[in-house]
């Protein structure tokens, strides 16, 4: 608190034309080990994308997923923006952060292979999703398209794996702290994750 106040010159700063004062600071500490230990093998869940979310997919990613069906000479730009709740891109963005910062090995390489074979599927978004143009910089006119909305997912029954389902649960709980996709540090990709309660027809 003291460090931030001193850095702000006494704790005061401007938001637009208004001057505000920082009076309190709070934080929550989480344990990677506890996130994994407290996770269970889920089967159905929903993710509420609260702020515009988009994912990046490189031509290399596309070739890996679609193989010989794509012409390897098609690459023009280094990546594509995907404003859709693609399960592979969703978990890939979170797995990258888990690998970088966590000391808990989840065997994410094997998990991603399972995911790319269709381990997690979008089961619906009954209220729809909405897309937005997200301006990344006010002067360079760089922009991307993001989406918001509640999306339902399920783990495919014929390749269901309790171990993989537990990783799904772990990564999504982690993602509530990290955000997902592009522009995370600017507040994009904020999510709320809920597991389906199999005893009732609603989500808890």
Backbone bond lengths (Angstrom), bond angles and torsions (degrees), N, CA, C in turn:
res aa  C-N    CA-C-N  psi(-1)  N-CA   C-N-CA  omega(-1)  CA-C   N-CA-C  phi
1 X - - - 1.468 - - 1.532 110.13 -
2 X 1.343 115.92 -45.32 1.458 120.72 -179.33 1.523 110.70 -64.04
3 X 1.331 116.21 -41.74 1.466 121.63 -179.56 1.531 110.80 -61.67
4 X 1.343 116.07 -44.07 1.464 119.52 -178.92 1.523 111.03 -68.90
5 X 1.330 116.71 -40.94 1.462 119.58 179.24 1.521 111.73 -62.91
6 X 1.336 116.14 -41.47 1.458 119.28 179.04 1.520 110.44 -66.52
7 X 1.342 116.80 -38.77 1.458 120.65 178.97 1.519 112.28 -66.31
8 X 1.331 115.45 -26.28 1.470 120.14 179.21 1.526 111.92 -93.03
9 X 1.324 115.48 5.22 1.467 118.11 179.41 1.512 112.81 71.43
10 X 1.329 116.40 49.51 1.461 120.39 178.85 1.513 113.30 98.87
11 X 1.335 117.42 5.75 1.455 120.02 176.33 1.511 114.45 90.44
12 X 1.342 118.00 5.67 1.454 121.06 179.51 1.526 110.71 -107.75
13 X 1.325 115.93 140.54 1.459 120.34 176.21 1.520 108.56 -154.08
14 X 1.305 115.52 166.22 1.460 121.24 -175.29 1.526 111.26 -101.69
15 X 1.314 116.45 137.59 1.464 123.84 168.61 1.518 105.87 -120.19
16 X 1.321 115.68 104.04 1.457 119.32 -172.67 1.521 109.67 65.30
17 X 1.330 116.56 -124.22 1.460 120.91 179.88 1.528 112.88 -95.31
18 X 1.326 116.39 -1.11 1.464 120.40 -175.93 1.523 110.99 -101.90
19 X 1.318 115.16 141.54 1.463 121.84 175.41 1.529 108.62 -98.50
20 X 1.324 116.31 128.97 1.467 120.87 -179.75 1.519 109.23 -123.71
21 X 1.329 114.79 159.16 1.459 121.68 -179.41 1.523 109.92 -121.90
22 X 1.312 116.30 133.69 1.464 121.46 177.44 1.526 109.20 -80.91
23 X 1.337 116.34 116.58 1.459 120.77 -177.76 1.528 112.63 -105.03
24 X 1.336 117.14 -25.42 1.461 118.76 -176.42 1.521 110.10 -148.76
25 X 1.306 115.22 154.02 1.456 122.35 178.60 1.523 107.91 -140.15
26 X 1.337 117.20 131.37 1.460 120.25 179.18 1.515 109.15 -133.58
27 X 1.321 116.33 155.05 1.456 121.29 177.74 1.526 108.91 -151.06
28 X 1.305 115.02 161.28 1.455 121.53 178.67 1.522 108.77 -124.51
29 X 1.295 116.78 129.12 1.458 121.78 179.86 1.520 109.68 -99.31
30 X 1.325 116.85 130.83 1.459 120.76 179.78 1.520 109.72 -121.74
31 X 1.314 115.06 157.61 1.462 121.66 179.93 1.519 108.81 -114.20
32 X 1.329 117.40 128.68 1.458 120.75 176.18 1.527 110.75 -59.25
33 X 1.304 114.88 -40.25 1.473 119.68 179.75 1.520 110.87 -62.54
34 X 1.323 117.01 -42.38 1.460 120.97 -179.82 1.528 111.23 -68.67
35 X 1.333 117.90 -37.87 1.458 120.57 177.05 1.522 110.94 -57.47
36 X 1.321 115.66 -44.08 1.469 119.57 -178.87 1.526 111.34 -74.28
37 X 1.314 117.07 -42.78 1.466 121.32 -177.14 1.521 111.56 -63.28
38 X 1.324 117.44 -37.09 1.464 121.57 -177.37 1.526 113.02 -85.64
39 X 1.324 117.71 -0.64 1.464 120.79 -178.72 1.520 111.31 -82.17
40 X 1.315 115.95 151.44 1.463 121.79 177.88 1.520 108.87 -123.56
41 X 1.326 116.13 169.13 1.467 120.31 179.90 1.527 108.73 -84.26
42 X 1.325 115.14 105.83 1.461 121.89 -176.52 1.520 110.19 -88.02
43 X 1.338 115.32 163.21 1.465 120.67 176.55 1.527 112.18 -123.68
44 X 1.320 116.32 -35.19 1.462 121.19 179.03 1.521 108.54 -139.11
45 X 1.315 115.86 146.53 1.458 119.25 -179.34 1.523 109.33 -160.02
46 X 1.319 114.92 168.03 1.467 119.37 175.28 1.521 109.06 -130.95
47 X 1.310 114.65 151.11 1.459 121.75 176.92 1.523 107.63 -126.70
48 X 1.314 115.49 122.90 1.462 121.09 175.46 1.526 107.77 -96.23
49 X 1.318 116.76 111.14 1.459 121.96 178.08 1.528 106.99 -84.30
50 X 1.318 116.18 103.57 1.458 121.87 -169.37 1.521 113.28 -82.93
51 X 1.322 117.29 -34.07 1.456 121.16 176.85 1.533 108.12 -120.87
52 X 1.348 117.91 156.67 1.463 119.61 -176.06 1.527 113.02 -48.90
53 X 1.321 114.51 132.17 1.468 121.74 -174.60 1.519 109.44 -127.15
54 X 1.323 115.42 135.26 1.461 119.29 172.81 1.523 108.70 -144.21
55 X 1.317 115.14 154.96 1.458 121.05 179.71 1.516 109.94 -119.62
56 X 1.318 116.05 153.10 1.459 121.81 176.08 1.523 108.98 -103.27
57 X 1.309 115.65 136.50 1.452 121.19 175.53 1.530 108.71 -129.04
58 X 1.304 116.98 121.65 1.446 120.85 -179.29 1.525 109.67 -84.52
59 X 1.326 118.53 158.28 1.466 120.29 173.85 1.528 112.47 -55.11
60 X 1.324 116.41 -33.91 1.465 119.81 177.72 1.529 110.97 -63.73
61 X 1.351 115.98 -40.37 1.466 120.23 176.12 1.523 110.58 -60.34
62 X 1.329 116.17 -42.81 1.457 120.51 -177.60 1.525 111.47 -66.43
63 X 1.327 116.23 -40.62 1.462 119.73 178.05 1.531 111.02 -64.90
64 X 1.320 115.44 -37.32 1.464 119.30 179.50 1.518 111.74 -65.28
65 X 1.347 115.56 -38.73 1.464 119.63 -177.17 1.524 112.54 -79.96
66 X 1.341 116.78 -36.75 1.461 119.33 -173.03 1.524 113.76 -109.41
67 X 1.325 116.77 -8.08 1.456 122.05 170.62 1.514 115.22 56.69
68 X 1.317 115.47 -132.50 1.454 122.13 -172.05 1.526 112.93 -68.73
69 X 1.313 117.83 -10.29 1.464 119.62 179.48 1.529 112.01 -71.65
70 X 1.334 116.34 -13.02 1.456 120.27 179.98 1.520 110.86 -110.43
71 X 1.292 115.68 145.75 1.457 122.36 175.89 1.528 108.11 -80.35
72 X 1.325 117.61 121.56 1.460 121.25 -175.80 1.523 113.16 -66.80
73 X 1.316 117.57 -11.18 1.457 120.42 -179.62 1.519 112.89 -91.52
74 X 1.353 117.32 4.69 1.466 119.72 -172.34 1.514 112.77 -77.32
75 X 1.322 119.36 -15.06 1.457 121.73 -170.58 1.525 111.55 -62.55
76 X 1.321 115.71 127.84 1.453 122.18 179.27 1.524 109.93 -119.00
77 X 1.325 116.82 -53.00 1.461 121.47 179.03 1.523 109.16 -111.60
78 X 1.352 117.24 161.00 1.466 119.57 -175.19 1.519 114.92 -69.21
79 X 1.339 118.76 -20.00 1.455 119.85 178.23 1.521 110.80 -159.10
80 X 1.332 114.26 165.70 1.460 121.98 176.34 1.526 108.70 -119.30
81 X 1.335 116.65 145.07 1.454 120.85 172.83 1.520 108.55 -88.04
82 X 1.322 116.90 132.21 1.456 122.37 -179.53 1.529 108.39 -119.75
83 X 1.335 120.15 104.63 1.468 122.34 -179.07 1.528 111.24 -90.18
84 X 1.319 116.81 49.29 1.461 122.49 -177.71 1.524 110.38 -136.68
85 X 1.344 118.12 153.23 1.476 121.59 -178.32 1.532 112.48 -80.06
86 X 1.313 116.62 57.29 1.464 121.91 179.75 1.529 109.49 -67.64
87 X 1.354 119.29 119.60 1.466 120.84 -176.55 1.527 113.38 -58.63
88 X 1.341 117.46 -39.47 1.462 120.08 -179.00 1.527 110.58 -63.39
89 X 1.323 118.05 -47.61 1.457 121.25 -178.87 1.523 111.48 -69.24
90 X 1.330 116.84 -34.72 1.465 121.09 177.16 1.524 110.55 -59.70
91 X 1.330 116.50 -54.03 1.462 119.77 -176.53 1.524 112.26 -73.67
92 X 1.310 117.34 -28.70 1.460 120.08 177.10 1.518 110.45 -63.00
93 X 1.334 117.19 -40.69 1.464 120.44 -179.12 1.530 111.35 -65.50
94 X 1.340 116.89 -36.28 1.468 120.43 179.89 1.528 110.67 -78.02
95 X 1.335 116.81 -39.73 1.462 120.91 -179.55 1.524 111.13 -60.61
96 X 1.329 116.73 -36.11 1.459 120.54 179.17 1.526 110.72 -60.81
97 X 1.324 116.73 -41.08 1.463 120.82 178.93 1.521 111.43 -70.84
98 X 1.329 116.69 -39.49 1.469 120.45 179.31 1.531 110.16 -61.45
99 X 1.333 116.83 -44.58 1.469 120.34 179.11 1.524 111.48 -60.58
100 X 1.328 115.53 -39.63 1.459 119.82 -173.78 1.517 112.84 -72.91
101 X 1.322 117.76 -37.22 1.451 120.34 -170.60 1.527 115.13 -111.58
102 X 1.333 118.32 -21.95 1.461 119.63 -174.55 1.523 111.71 -91.95
103 X 1.325 114.76 149.70 1.466 120.07 174.51 1.532 111.04 -100.57
104 X 1.328 117.23 10.30 1.461 122.12 179.27 1.525 108.85 -101.35
105 X 1.334 116.54 120.75 1.460 121.07 -178.51 1.524 109.88 -85.73
106 X 1.326 116.18 116.36 1.464 121.12 179.60 1.530 112.47 -102.15
107 X 1.326 118.24 6.79 1.469 122.28 -174.96 1.528 109.59 51.98
108 X 1.323 114.03 58.31 1.458 120.24 -174.19 1.524 113.16 -71.13
109 X 1.329 117.34 -22.45 1.457 119.37 177.35 1.526 110.43 -64.56
110 X 1.322 116.00 -44.94 1.466 120.42 177.48 1.528 110.44 -67.82
111 X 1.338 116.49 -37.10 1.459 121.00 178.35 1.522 111.12 -61.89
112 X 1.331 117.19 -43.05 1.459 120.65 -179.44 1.526 111.30 -66.56
113 X 1.317 117.66 -35.80 1.470 119.86 176.21 1.523 110.27 -62.35
114 X 1.329 115.88 -43.15 1.466 121.02 178.24 1.522 110.14 -63.35
115 X 1.324 116.42 -40.88 1.462 121.41 -179.52 1.527 110.63 -64.39
116 X 1.324 117.01 -40.64 1.461 120.91 -177.82 1.528 112.55 -71.29
117 X 1.324 117.27 -17.38 1.471 119.82 174.45 1.524 111.42 -85.42
118 X 1.333 116.88 1.78 1.462 120.65 177.48 1.500 114.38 102.98
119 X 1.332 118.06 25.95 1.464 121.47 -177.34 1.513 114.50 -59.98
120 X 1.333 117.27 -37.95 1.461 122.56 178.58 1.517 108.28 -119.27
121 X 1.335 116.56 131.99 1.463 121.23 -177.99 1.522 110.29 -124.65
122 X 1.316 116.06 148.27 1.461 121.32 171.32 1.524 107.45 -74.22
123 X 1.336 116.85 123.89 1.465 120.16 -178.89 1.528 112.33 -102.08
124 X 1.336 116.88 -6.94 1.453 118.39 174.64 1.512 113.67 152.25
125 X 1.316 115.92 162.82 1.469 122.71 170.11 1.524 105.91 -144.04
126 X 1.350 116.30 80.01 1.468 122.01 -171.26 1.514 114.91 -57.81
127 X 1.321 117.72 -27.59 1.465 120.37 178.20 1.512 112.06 -95.50
128 X 1.331 116.21 4.27 1.452 121.16 178.71 1.512 113.30 79.27
129 X 1.329 115.94 170.91 1.453 121.89 171.80 1.530 107.42 -122.20
130 X 1.303 114.81 154.23 1.465 120.23 -177.72 1.517 108.80 -121.45
131 X 1.325 117.06 138.33 1.455 120.38 -179.82 1.522 110.95 -105.14
132 X 1.333 114.93 151.94 1.449 122.55 -178.56 1.521 109.21 -137.49
133 X 1.317 116.07 148.19 1.462 120.27 168.75 1.524 107.57 -83.48
134 X 1.314 115.63 123.97 1.463 121.50 -178.60 1.526 108.06 -108.01
135 X 1.311 116.43 116.41 1.465 120.84 178.88 1.521 108.99 -84.97
136 X 1.317 115.90 121.22 1.458 120.18 -178.25 1.527 112.45 -84.52
137 X 1.332 117.03 -25.58 1.453 119.63 -178.35 1.531 108.30 -151.13
138 X 1.323 117.89 133.98 1.470 119.97 -173.78 1.527 114.96 -71.78
139 X 1.334 118.07 -20.32 1.466 119.62 -175.30 1.521 113.77 -108.94
140 X 1.329 118.40 -29.19 1.463 119.99 -177.39 1.525 112.42 -87.03
141 X 1.331 116.97 -6.42 1.458 123.02 179.22 1.529 113.58 61.59
142 X 1.323 116.38 25.52 1.458 119.65 174.59 1.522 108.77 -76.85
143 X 1.310 116.83 137.50 1.451 119.58 -179.45 1.524 110.12 -151.68
144 X 1.309 114.52 162.46 1.457 121.86 174.67 1.519 107.33 -144.18
145 X 1.307 116.66 173.00 1.459 121.39 -179.70 1.527 108.88 -113.37
146 X 1.325 116.15 125.42 1.458 120.99 178.47 1.514 110.75 -118.54
147 X 1.325 117.12 167.71 1.458 121.59 -179.34 1.518 110.83 -129.10
148 X 1.329 116.02 156.42 1.462 122.58 171.25 1.523 108.20 -131.89
149 X 1.328 115.69 163.63 1.459 120.56 178.03 1.520 111.18 136.69
150 X 1.325 115.48 170.63 1.456 122.15 179.84 1.524 110.03 -98.18
151 X 1.321 115.53 125.70 1.462 121.78 -176.43 1.529 108.99 -121.78
152 X 1.339 115.67 133.50 1.458 121.93 179.26 1.531 109.79 -99.26
153 X 1.315 115.96 137.75 1.459 122.46 -179.61 1.527 109.45 -127.41
154 X 1.322 115.31 156.35 1.462 120.58 172.59 1.515 109.05 -142.60
155 X 1.316 116.11 153.73 1.457 121.17 176.03 1.520 107.64 -92.21
156 X 1.320 115.67 127.93 1.460 121.82 -172.65 1.531 110.13 -63.81
157 X 1.341 115.71 130.39 1.460 121.12 -171.28 1.521 114.02 -64.49
158 X 1.347 117.35 -41.48 1.462 118.10 -171.92 1.529 113.47 -73.60
159 X 1.349 117.48 -12.40 1.468 118.90 173.26 1.530 110.54 -125.18
160 X 1.335 114.88 26.93 1.462 119.25 -179.12 1.525 110.52 -62.99
161 X 1.310 115.74 137.47 1.460 122.73 177.69 1.519 108.45 -137.70
162 X 1.334 118.63 120.35 1.468 120.51 178.65 1.523 112.33 -57.69
163 X 1.325 116.59 -36.69 1.464 119.92 -179.77 1.524 110.84 -65.76
164 X 1.335 116.07 -43.98 1.470 119.58 179.69 1.528 110.46 -68.76
165 X 1.331 116.12 -37.26 1.462 120.33 179.85 1.526 111.05 -64.24
166 X 1.320 116.81 -33.72 1.462 120.09 177.26 1.527 110.56 -68.96
167 X 1.321 117.15 -35.99 1.464 120.29 176.39 1.524 110.32 -66.20
168 X 1.339 116.92 -39.93 1.466 120.93 175.27 1.523 110.15 -53.96
169 X 1.324 115.89 -48.86 1.459 121.48 -179.12 1.523 111.18 -62.38
170 X 1.326 116.37 -44.08 1.465 121.12 -179.17 1.517 111.70 -62.08
171 X 1.323 116.96 -48.54 1.461 120.85 -176.21 1.527 111.98 -66.01
172 X 1.319 117.46 -37.20 1.462 118.98 -178.87 1.532 111.61 -73.20
173 X 1.322 117.78 -33.93 1.465 119.47 173.72 1.529 110.18 -64.78
174 X 1.327 115.58 -39.62 1.462 121.49 176.24 1.527 110.79 -63.11
175 X 1.335 115.92 -39.81 1.469 121.32 -176.73 1.528 112.61 -64.70
176 X 1.319 117.46 -23.37 1.467 119.43 177.53 1.526 111.08 -65.40
177 X 1.329 116.73 -21.93 1.458 121.05 178.11 1.532 112.04 -94.82
178 X 1.326 117.14 -29.98 1.462 120.34 -172.32 1.525 114.22 -97.01
179 X 1.339 117.47 -20.03 1.470 123.39 -166.24 1.532 109.03 68.71
180 X 1.318 116.40 170.50 1.460 120.61 -175.28 1.524 110.44 -131.47
181 X 1.333 116.25 158.39 1.455 121.14 175.00 1.512 113.88 75.17
182 X 1.336 115.82 -156.85 1.458 121.70 -178.15 1.517 112.39 -84.23
183 X 1.340 115.23 154.69 1.468 120.54 176.38 1.511 114.34 69.48
184 X 1.327 118.21 26.29 1.470 120.54 -176.81 1.524 112.56 -59.30
185 X 1.343 116.17 -43.06 1.462 118.93 -175.97 1.522 112.30 -71.81
186 X 1.330 116.94 -11.81 1.465 121.08 175.61 1.522 111.41 -95.38
187 X 1.331 116.93 5.26 1.462 120.56 177.80 1.508 114.52 97.32
188 X 1.337 118.00 1.67 1.454 119.71 177.59 1.526 110.00 -80.21
189 X 1.331 116.01 159.72 1.456 120.58 175.97 1.515 115.49 71.36
190 X 1.331 117.53 25.18 1.467 120.97 176.65 1.525 108.90 -74.84
191 X 1.345 116.83 129.25 1.458 120.02 -176.55 1.528 112.04 -128.04
192 X 1.331 114.52 159.83 1.462 123.18 168.80 1.517 107.01 -126.67
193 X 1.315 116.17 125.78 1.465 122.45 -172.72 1.521 110.35 -110.80
194 X 1.339 117.17 135.30 1.460 122.35 178.70 1.521 109.92 -135.85
195 X 1.326 115.48 138.60 1.465 121.77 177.54 1.514 109.08 -95.04
196 X 1.328 116.73 140.43 1.458 119.95 178.95 1.518 109.87 -71.97
197 X 1.336 115.64 133.46 1.456 122.25 174.17 1.517 107.79 -85.06
198 X 1.325 117.77 110.70 1.455 121.05 -173.45 1.531 113.46 -71.26
199 X 1.335 116.49 -9.79 1.473 119.16 179.40 1.526 111.67 -83.49
200 X 1.333 116.94 -17.59 1.457 120.73 -179.93 1.521 108.12 -132.99
201 X 1.312 116.13 174.29 1.450 120.14 -176.02 1.520 113.80 -93.04
202 X 1.339 116.45 6.27 1.451 119.76 -178.96 1.529 110.15 -117.10
203 X 1.317 115.38 178.38 1.445 121.52 177.55 1.500 109.33 -100.08
204 X 1.328 115.34 143.75 1.466 118.84 177.09 1.514 109.73 -90.57
